[in-house]
Amino acid sequence: MTCFPTPARTDCRSASGSPRPATAGRPWGENIAAGQRSVAEVMQDWLQSAGHCANIMNPLHAELGAAAAVSGTDARIYWAQVFARPREP
């Protein structure tokens, strides 16, 4: 995400950037952001965005992965959430 001027789902090596739930055929959602200085700030921004808030509030998204990383090039904090429906038994 850090090699583009805005957060992107494609990585710098031209990989698809598709989260594993998508490649496994599971319903999923994703929120990405950059520049917010705290968890509270990024969550406020996501909750004020209709699409991001829909991902967070989706009752089918029972699994969550989250990450934050500081860029080594511009010191921005990059944020990501990946949501998924549990795998069917």
C-alpha positions in Angstrom: 0.0 0.0 0.0 2.8 2.4 0.7 4.2 2.6 -2.9 1.1 4.4 -4.2 0.0 7.9 -3.4 -3.3 6.6 -1.9 -3.9 3.3 -0.2 -4.3 0.6 -2.8 -5.4 -3.1 -2.8 -2.6 -4.1 -5.3 0.8 -4.5 -3.9 4.0 -3.2 -5.3 4.9 -6.5 -6.9 1.7 -6.4 -9.0 0.0 -9.2 -7.1 -3.8 -9.1 -7.1 -4.1 -8.0 -3.5 -7.2 -10.2 -3.1 -7.6 -11.3 0.5 -7.6 -15.0 1.2 -11.4 -15.2 1.9 -12.0 -14.0 -1.7 -9.7 -16.6 -3.2 -11.4 -19.3 -1.1 -14.8 -18.2 -2.4 -16.0 -16.8 1.0 -18.0 -13.6 1.2 -15.7 -10.8 2.5 -15.2 -7.1 3.0 -12.2 -4.9 3.4 -11.5 -1.4 4.8 -8.2 0.3 4.2 -7.0 3.8 5.2 -3.8 5.8 5.6 -2.7 8.8 7.6 -4.9 8.6 10.7 -2.8 8.8 13.9 -4.8 6.6 16.2 -7.3 3.7 16.2 -10.0 6.1 17.5 -9.4 8.4 14.5 -9.4 5.7 11.8 -12.5 4.0 13.3 -14.3 7.4 13.4 -13.5 7.9 9.7 -14.6 4.4 8.8 -17.9 4.7 10.7 -18.6 8.0 9.0 -18.2 6.4 5.6 -21.3 4.5 4.4 -19.3 1.7 2.6 -16.8 1.2 5.4 -19.5 1.3 8.1 -21.5 -1.3 6.1 -18.5 -3.6 6.2 -18.1 -3.1 10.0 -21.8 -3.6 10.7 -22.5 -6.5 8.3 -23.9 -9.4 10.5 -22.4 -11.9 8.0 -18.9 -10.8 8.8 -18.2 -12.9 11.9 -14.4 -13.1 11.4 -12.0 -10.2 11.4 -8.4 -9.5 10.8 -6.9 -6.1 11.4 -3.4 -4.5 11.0 -1.6 -1.2 11.2 1.9 -0.5 9.9 4.1 2.6 9.7 5.6 3.3 6.3 9.4 3.4 6.2 9.3 6.0 3.4 6.8 8.6 4.6 6.0 7.6 8.3 2.3 7.4 7.5 0.3 4.8 9.4 -1.5 2.4 7.1 -4.6 0.6 8.4 -6.5 -2.5 7.2 -9.4 -4.6 8.2 -10.6 -7.8 6.5 -13.9 -9.3 7.3 -15.3 -12.7 6.3 -18.1 -15.1 6.8 -17.1 -18.3 8.5 -16.3 -21.2 6.3 -19.3 -23.6 6.0 -18.7 -27.0 7.7 
